[in-house]
């Protein structure tokens, strides 16, 4: 686990809220404090996403009224087999919450690598580690008191003394930020 202080707040938030840099991640949770507090639980409600038999009629009626219907049509393309929503799906809503003339008082976003990406990463970082030992790879983004910090985390499903996945995840996030042109320093 490492904490990386982001040096260019404007560039980072631009990429986080309007770019595609973080779109491969899922959202476990997010919280924003602006004129009031907003909390997002990233867990998907699969029943809501199931296709409604009347959805074609609803879509036609909504199109006639020039209203965008809430249906699974635009959502399912951003949904994986994981239980959390993709950042790509929630990003525009989060941007609407924070945009304005004033910076938010604070916000936090807990991003998670999708299960398939986690499995691939773990196999590459620690091929001898038992399956199911690592249950999640996280990037915790926190903005408060005019400072933005990214903290890496690894969630374990089983106890292990092997910390190679943690070291590799930390290094992977350093490289990810550098490749994205985001300056960060440890501390």
C-alpha positions as a Markdown table, in Angstrom:
| # | Residue | x | y | z |
|---|---|---|---|---|
| 1 | Unk | 0.0 | 0.0 | 0.0 |
| 2 | Unk | 1.3 | 3.4 | -1.0 |
| 3 | Unk | -0.1 | 6.9 | -0.8 |
| 4 | Unk | 0.6 | 9.1 | -3.8 |
| 5 | Unk | 0.0 | 12.8 | -3.6 |
| 6 | Unk | -1.2 | 14.2 | -6.9 |
| 7 | Unk | 0.8 | 17.3 | -7.9 |
| 8 | Unk | -1.5 | 18.6 | -10.6 |
| 9 | Unk | -5.0 | 18.6 | -9.3 |
| 10 | Unk | -6.5 | 20.2 | -12.4 |
| 11 | Unk | -5.0 | 17.6 | -14.8 |
| 12 | Unk | -6.0 | 14.7 | -12.5 |
| 13 | Unk | -9.6 | 15.7 | -12.1 |
| 14 | Unk | -9.9 | 16.5 | -15.8 |
| 15 | Unk | -8.8 | 12.9 | -16.6 |
| 16 | Unk | -10.9 | 11.4 | -13.8 |
| 17 | Unk | -14.2 | 13.2 | -14.5 |
| 18 | Unk | -14.1 | 14.0 | -18.3 |
| 19 | Unk | -11.5 | 11.7 | -19.8 |
| 20 | Unk | -11.4 | 7.9 | -20.3 |
| 21 | Unk | -8.3 | 7.3 | -18.3 |
| 22 | Unk | -10.0 | 5.5 | -15.4 |
| 23 | Unk | -12.9 | 3.9 | -17.4 |
| 24 | Unk | -11.5 | 0.4 | -17.0 |
| 25 | Unk | -12.1 | 0.5 | -13.3 |
| 26 | Unk | -15.3 | -0.3 | -11.3 |
| 27 | Unk | -16.7 | 1.9 | -8.6 |
| 28 | Unk | -17.1 | 0.3 | -5.2 |
| 29 | Unk | -18.3 | 3.6 | -3.6 |
| 30 | Unk | -18.0 | 7.3 | -4.0 |
| 31 | Unk | -18.8 | 10.3 | -1.9 |
| 32 | Unk | -19.0 | 14.0 | -2.7 |
| 33 | Unk | -19.4 | 17.0 | -0.5 |
| 34 | Unk | -20.5 | 20.1 | -2.4 |
| 35 | Unk | -23.6 | 22.2 | -1.4 |
| 36 | Unk | -24.8 | 18.9 | 0.2 |
| 37 | Unk | -23.4 | 15.4 | 0.6 |
| 38 | Unk | -23.8 | 12.7 | -2.0 |
| 39 | Unk | -23.0 | 9.1 | -1.5 |
| 40 | Unk | -22.9 | 6.4 | -4.2 |
| 41 | Unk | -22.9 | 2.7 | -3.6 |
| 42 | Unk | -21.4 | 1.2 | -6.7 |
| 43 | Unk | -23.1 | -2.2 | -6.3 |
| 44 | Unk | -25.3 | -2.9 | -9.3 |
| 45 | Unk | -29.0 | -3.6 | -8.9 |
| 46 | Unk | -29.3 | -6.3 | -11.6 |
| 47 | Unk | -33.1 | -6.4 | -11.4 |
| 48 | Unk | -33.1 | -2.8 | -12.6 |
| 49 | Unk | -31.0 | -3.7 | -15.6 |
| 50 | Unk | -33.1 | -6.6 | -16.8 |
| 51 | Unk | -35.0 | -5.8 | -20.0 |
| 52 | Unk | -38.6 | -4.8 | -19.3 |
| 53 | Unk | -41.1 | -6.3 | -21.8 |
| 54 | Unk | -42.6 | -2.8 | -22.2 |
| 55 | Unk | -39.2 | -1.1 | -22.7 |
| 56 | Unk | -39.7 | -0.8 | -26.5 |
| 57 | Unk | -43.0 | 0.9 | -26.0 |
| 58 | Unk | -41.4 | 3.1 | -23.3 |
| 59 | Unk | -38.5 | 3.9 | -25.6 |
| 60 | Unk | -40.7 | 4.9 | -28.5 |
| 61 | Unk | -42.9 | 7.1 | -26.2 |
| 62 | Unk | -39.8 | 8.7 | -24.7 |
| 63 | Unk | -38.3 | 9.4 | -28.1 |
| 64 | Unk | -41.5 | 11.0 | -29.3 |
| 65 | Unk | -41.3 | 13.3 | -26.3 |
| 66 | Unk | -37.6 | 13.9 | -26.7 |
| 67 | Unk | -37.0 | 12.4 | -23.2 |
| 68 | Unk | -34.2 | 9.9 | -22.5 |
| 69 | Unk | -35.7 | 6.9 | -20.9 |
| 70 | Unk | -34.1 | 5.0 | -18.1 |
| 71 | Unk | -33.5 | 1.6 | -19.5 |
| 72 | Unk | -30.7 | -1.0 | -19.6 |
| 73 | Unk | -29.9 | 0.0 | -23.2 |
| 74 | Unk | -27.1 | 2.4 | -22.4 |
| 75 | Unk | -26.1 | 0.7 | -19.2 |
| 76 | Unk | -25.5 | -2.9 | -20.2 |
| 77 | Unk | -22.7 | -1.9 | -22.5 |
| 78 | Unk | -20.9 | -0.5 | -19.4 |
| 79 | Unk | -21.7 | -3.5 | -17.2 |
| 80 | Unk | -19.4 | -6.5 | -16.8 |
| 81 | Unk | -19.9 | -9.7 | -14.9 |
| 82 | Unk | -18.7 | -7.9 | -11.8 |
| 83 | Unk | -21.1 | -6.7 | -9.1 |
| 84 | Unk | -20.0 | -3.1 | -9.3 |
| 85 | Unk | -20.8 | -0.4 | -11.9 |
| 86 | Unk | -18.1 | 0.7 | -14.3 |
| 87 | Unk | -16.6 | 4.2 | -13.7 |
| 88 | Unk | -17.4 | 4.9 | -17.3 |
| 89 | Unk | -21.1 | 4.6 | -16.4 |
| 90 | Unk | -21.0 | 6.7 | -13.3 |
| 91 | Unk | -18.4 | 9.3 | -14.4 |
| 92 | Unk | -20.9 | 11.7 | -16.1 |
| 93 | Unk | -23.2 | 11.7 | -13.0 |
| 94 | Unk | -20.2 | 12.3 | -10.7 |
| 95 | Unk | -19.1 | 15.1 | -12.9 |
| 96 | Unk | -22.5 | 16.7 | -12.7 |
| 97 | Unk | -22.2 | 16.7 | -8.9 |
| 98 | Unk | -18.8 | 18.4 | -8.7 |
| 99 | Unk | -18.9 | 20.8 | -11.6 |
| 100 | Unk | -19.4 | 24.4 | -10.8 |
| 101 | Unk | -17.5 | 27.6 | -9.9 |
| 102 | Unk | -16.4 | 26.2 | -6.6 |
| 103 | Unk | -14.3 | 23.2 | -5.9 |
| 104 | Unk | -16.0 | 20.5 | -3.8 |
| 105 | Unk | -15.2 | 20.5 | -0.1 |
| 106 | Unk | -14.1 | 16.9 | -0.5 |
| 107 | Unk | -14.7 | 13.8 | -2.5 |
| 108 | Unk | -13.6 | 10.2 | -2.4 |
| 109 | Unk | -13.9 | 7.5 | -5.1 |
| 110 | Unk | -13.0 | 3.9 | -4.4 |
| 111 | Unk | -12.0 | 2.2 | -7.7 |
| 112 | Unk | -11.6 | -1.5 | -8.2 |
| 113 | Unk | -10.0 | -3.5 | -11.0 |
| 114 | Unk | -12.6 | -5.8 | -12.6 |
| 115 | Unk | -12.3 | -9.5 | -11.6 |
| 116 | Unk | -10.9 | -10.6 | -14.9 |
| 117 | Unk | -8.2 | -7.9 | -14.7 |
| 118 | Unk | -7.4 | -8.9 | -11.1 |
| 119 | Unk | -7.0 | -12.6 | -12.0 |
| 120 | Unk | -4.7 | -11.7 | -14.9 |
| 121 | Unk | -2.7 | -9.3 | -12.7 |
| 122 | Unk | -2.3 | -11.8 | -9.9 |
| 123 | Unk | -1.2 | -14.6 | -12.2 |
| 124 | Unk | 1.5 | -12.3 | -13.6 |
| 125 | Unk | 2.6 | -10.9 | -10.3 |
| 126 | Unk | 2.6 | -14.1 | -8.2 |
| 127 | Unk | 1.9 | -17.2 | -10.4 |
| 128 | Unk | 2.4 | -19.6 | -7.4 |
| 129 | Unk | -0.2 | -17.8 | -5.3 |
| 130 | Unk | -3.3 | -20.0 | -4.6 |
| 131 | Unk | -6.4 | -19.0 | -6.5 |
| 132 | Unk | -8.7 | -16.8 | -4.5 |
| 133 | Unk | -6.0 | -15.4 | -2.3 |
| 134 | Unk | -6.4 | -11.9 | -3.7 |
| 135 | Unk | -10.1 | -10.8 | -3.8 |
| 136 | Unk | -9.5 | -7.2 | -5.1 |
| 137 | Unk | -7.1 | -4.6 | -6.3 |
| 138 | Unk | -8.1 | -1.0 | -5.4 |
| 139 | Unk | -7.3 | 2.6 | -6.0 |
| 140 | Unk | -8.7 | 4.9 | -3.4 |
| 141 | Unk | -8.9 | 8.5 | -4.5 |
| 142 | Unk | -9.4 | 11.2 | -1.8 |
| 143 | Unk | -9.6 | 14.9 | -2.2 |
| 144 | Unk | -9.8 | 17.0 | 1.0 |
| 145 | Unk | -8.3 | 20.3 | 2.2 |
| 146 | Unk | -7.2 | 21.2 | -1.3 |
| 147 | Unk | -5.0 | 18.0 | -1.6 |
| 148 | Unk | -5.6 | 14.9 | -3.7 |
| 149 | Unk | -4.2 | 11.5 | -2.7 |
| 150 | Unk | -4.3 | 8.1 | -4.3 |
| 151 | Unk | -3.9 | 5.1 | -2.1 |
| 152 | Unk | -3.4 | 1.6 | -3.4 |
| 153 | Unk | -4.9 | -1.4 | -1.6 |
| 154 | Unk | -5.1 | -5.1 | -2.0 |
| 155 | Unk | -7.9 | -7.1 | -0.5 |
| 156 | Unk | -7.1 | -10.7 | 0.5 |
| 157 | Unk | -9.6 | -13.6 | 0.6 |
| 158 | Unk | -7.0 | -15.8 | 2.3 |
| 159 | Unk | -4.1 | -15.1 | 4.5 |
| 160 | Unk | -0.7 | -14.9 | 2.9 |
| 161 | Unk | 2.8 | -13.7 | 3.8 |
| 162 | Unk | 3.5 | -13.2 | 0.1 |
| 163 | Unk | 3.4 | -9.4 | -0.5 |
| 164 | Unk | 4.5 | -9.6 | -4.2 |
| 165 | Unk | 1.0 | -8.7 | -5.4 |
| 166 | Unk | 1.0 | -5.6 | -3.3 |
| 167 | Unk | 4.4 | -4.5 | -4.5 |
| 168 | Unk | 3.5 | -5.1 | -8.1 |
| 169 | Unk | 0.1 | -3.3 | -7.7 |
| 170 | Unk | 1.9 | -0.3 | -6.2 |
| 171 | Unk | 4.3 | -0.2 | -9.1 |
| 172 | Unk | 1.5 | -0.7 | -11.6 |
| 173 | Unk | -0.4 | 2.3 | -10.3 |
| 174 | Unk | 2.8 | 4.5 | -10.4 |
| 175 | Unk | 3.3 | 3.5 | -14.0 |
| 176 | Unk | -0.4 | 4.0 | -14.8 |
| 177 | Unk | -0.3 | 7.6 | -13.5 |
| 178 | Unk | 3.0 | 8.4 | -15.2 |
| 179 | Unk | 1.7 | 7.0 | -18.6 |
| 180 | Unk | -1.4 | 9.2 | -18.2 |
| 181 | Unk | 0.8 | 12.2 | -17.6 |
| 182 | Unk | -0.3 | 12.6 | -14.0 |
| 183 | Unk | 2.6 | 13.7 | -11.7 |
| 184 | Unk | 2.5 | 12.1 | -8.3 |
| 185 | Unk | 4.9 | 11.9 | -5.4 |
| 186 | Unk | 5.0 | 9.3 | -2.6 |
| 187 | Unk | 4.3 | 10.5 | 0.9 |
